[in-house]
Amino acid sequence: MTALVRYVKDMRRQYGLTQVDLSEKSGVGLRFIREMEQGKATLRLDKVNQVLALFGAEMAPVKRSEI
């Protein structure tokens, strides 16, 4: 499980949201939410950031030494 998957699942549960709720509130499709939480290797960054924005976060470059 990637850090992104863990973060999204943890935050969704912390806020008491279902996948359907997260989909509706973020403006992305339910299929995208499901694929993201299942760890799909290729995801559109703009859609990932739409979801993360609900939790006050965004994807950003990080030096490999920080991974």
Secondary structure, DSSP 8 states (H G I E B T S, - for coil): --HHHHHHHHHHHHTT--HHHHHHHHTS-HHHHHHHHTT-S---HHHHHHHHHTTT-------GGG-
